[in-house]
Amino acid sequence: MTIFVVSPMKTDDIIKVMNEHRSIRFFKPIQPDLQIIHNAIKIAQRAPTACSGQMYSFIIINDSKILLELSERVKSSVLKRAPLAIIGCADVYRLKELVSLADETLTMEPYTALLQATIDTSLAFQNLNLYLEAQGLGTCFIGSILSYSDEIIDLLKLPPLTLPIAGLAIGYPDENPPKRPRIATELIMHHNFYSQPTKAALIDAITYMSTLLEQEGYYKKYANKENYTWKDHLKSKFGGKWMKNIETHLKKSLQMQFKL
């Protein structure tokens, strides 16, 4: 058994990697060293996991034809420009097989299994991303992996009880964007119980996000959209027909893989 040992980092170094995160959407035409990618997955395994179930699998994609096919299926221009990607899958299939070898039958109901596997995968995925960034690689989270999961289950040859839920486009950065803004911490931090935000605080959040992203020219650069704000983005991505279309794909995947 190979044990991967990481050189010690100072606390300040770790915090800097976390605090300096930014999404990279343009990459140099250089393939990342596969050893770095393999090490990142070993680090991903050190994330917390419920009952040591480790309900995740990571699929490395560095074949240009498969990467192009993937990008077309999930409608991601970022993946078209990336030399490599990793797809994180919630994986209950392997756990079922392991439990069977322990002379028992998996008794987790599909909803519980899917939710727990999603949490496991998300925690591990963050470890993986931080390690890659610490090695000088740029990454961009591809949310449409989940949104169009039914389009790629066959491409990745996924067995039942698995679901692609997250993707990372990976490569050496060919841009140096600023850190993107975040809403006020007070809106997401609560003490002892949930404190509902005031309307004024929510309006301030929209104004703040819209102003800084407009100053950067974010939507013009990455989406070729003029006079487009974060408020417009909220309406576009989380309301209307776009979200209903995504839910149609997701429901199909859940029926295919988890019989939900």
N, C-alpha and C positions, 0 to 999 in steps of 0.2 A: 504494500500500500504506500503510495507516494504522499508525503505530507508537505504541503507548500508553506514555507516560512516567509513572512514578510519582514523586511527591515523595519525597525522601530521608527515611528514618526512622532514628532513632538505634537502635543495637543494643539498648538497654534497652527501647525501644518494641516492637521485634519480639519480644523474649523475653517481654514482658508479655502480648502477644496470644496467644502460644503457651501460656504458663503459666496464663492465666486462662480457658482454654476450658471451657465447660460446655454441655450440651445444653439447648436451649430447646424446650419442648413447647407453650407457649401464646403466641400472637402477637396483636398489635394488628391491627385490621381496616384495615390500610394497605398498599397495594401498593408494594413496593420499586421504586425508580427502575430502569428497564431498563438505563440507561447503566451503573449500578453493576454489574449482573449481567453485562453485556457486557464490562466492564473486568475482572471477576473471571475470566472465561473466557480473556481475553488473558493474565492473570497465570498461569493454570493451564498455559498453553502453555510457560511458561518453566521448567517442571519438567524434571528429567533424563528422557531418553527414549533407549531403545536404538537406536543407529545412526540417530538422527533419524527413526525410524519414526512417532512420534506416533500410536500405535495407540489412539486414543480419540475419542469424540464425546460432546458434552454437549447434552442436550435440555432446553430451558427450557419449563416448563409453567406458564402463568399464566391459562389458560382454566379457569374454575371448574368447568365440566362435566367436562372431561377430568381435572382434578385430583381431583374426587370419584370418578370412575370408577376412576382409578388407586388411590386410597385404599381403595376397596372390594375391588379385585382383590388388593392386597397386604396387606389387613387391617391398615391403619394409621390409628389415630385421630388421630395427629399430623398426617398429611397432610390430613385433613379440616379441621383448624383453621388450616392454613398458607395464606397468600395466593399462594404461589409455591413451585415445587420445581424442582430440577435433577436429571436422571437422567444418570449417567455410564455410558457404554457402552464396553466393550472392542470395538474396531473394527478388524478385520483386512480387512474388505471393501474399504475405501478404499485400504488398502495394496496389496491384490491388483490393484486397478485402476491404481494408480500404477506398479507394477512392470510391468504389461502395456504401459503407454505408454512404458516404458523398454526395450521390446522383449525382455522376459524373462517367464518364468512363475514365479509365487510357488511356492517349493519348501519353505516351512515346513510341517512336519507339524502337524496340528490341535492336538495337545497343546502343542507348543512355541509355536505361534501364540497359543493361548488364554492360556497362562501369561504370555508376554511382554506381551501386550496388557493383561492384568489388572494387571501391575506398572506399566506405563505409565499406565494409567488411575488407579490408586491414588495414584501420585506426583503426578499433575496435580490430582487431586481434593483432596488436602491443601492444595496451593497455593491452590486456589479457595476452600476453606473459611476459610483464614487471612485472605485478603483480605476476604471478606465480614464476618468478625468485626471486622477492623480498621476497617471502615466503619460499625460500630455495629449491624449486623444480627445476629440470632440464628439459629442453625442446629441441626438435629437430624439425625443420620445415620439413614437408614432402611435397615436391613440386610435387611428382607424384600423389597426390590427384587430381590436375587439369589435369595432363598428362593422367591419366586413368579415368577421370570423368565418362565416359560412362559405365565403369565397376562397378561403385558403386551407381549410381542413384537409381537402384531398391533396393539395399541393404539398403540404408538409407530411402527408401520410399519417395523420393522427388517428390513434385508436379511439374507441368509445371512452367516455369519462375523462376526456382531455379537452381543453379549450384554449386557443391562443388568445391571450388577454393583453399583451403588451409587446411593443417592439422598440428597438433602438437602432437608428441609423448611426454608423460608427466610421470614423476616419480622422485623418489629421486635418485640423481646421484650415480653411482657406478664406476665413473672414474673422473679424474681431469685433463682434457686436457688443453693445453695452449690456449690463445686467438689466433684465426686464423688471418693471415695477411689480410690487405685490400690494394687496390691500392692507390697510392698517392692521397691525397685529391684534389690536383690541377687539377687532371684529371676529377673530377666530380663537381668541383665548378667553376661557371662562373659568370661574372659580366656584367649585362646589356644586353649581347647577348652571343650566343653560340660561344665558342672559340675552334676550331678544334685542337685536340692534334697532336703533331708532331710524326713522326714515331719513333724517338729516345725515346720519352717519353713512347710510347706504348711498345717498346722493353724492356725498363727499368722495366715497370710494370710486364711483363711476367717473366723476370729474377728474380725480387724481390719475386713475389708470388711463383714461382717454387722453389727457394732456401729455403725459410722458411718452406714450406710444406714438402720438402724433408728432411730438418733437423729434423722435428718432426716425420717423418716416417708416415705421414698422410695417403697416399694412400695405403701403405703396410698394415697398421693396419686396416683400414676400408673397403678397397676394394681388399686386397690381391694382389696388383699389384706392381711388382718390376720395377725399372727404368721407372717410370711413373711420368710425371710432370704436372704442371698446364696447360702448353701449350698443352700437350696431352689431358688433360681434356676438354679444350675449343674445340678442334677438335672433341672429342668423343660426348660431350653433345650438342653442338650447330651446328654441321654440320653432313653431311652424313645421313645414313639411320635412325639413332636413332631419330632425330628430326622429320623426315618425318612420322615415325610411331606414334609419339606422336600427331602430327597434325591430323592424321587420326582419332584417338580417340576423340580429341577435336571437330573436325568438326561434328562427329556423335552426341556428346553431345549437341552442339549448335543447331543442327537440331531437336533433340528430345525435348529440353526444351524451345528454343526461336524461333524455325522455321527459323533459319538462314542458 
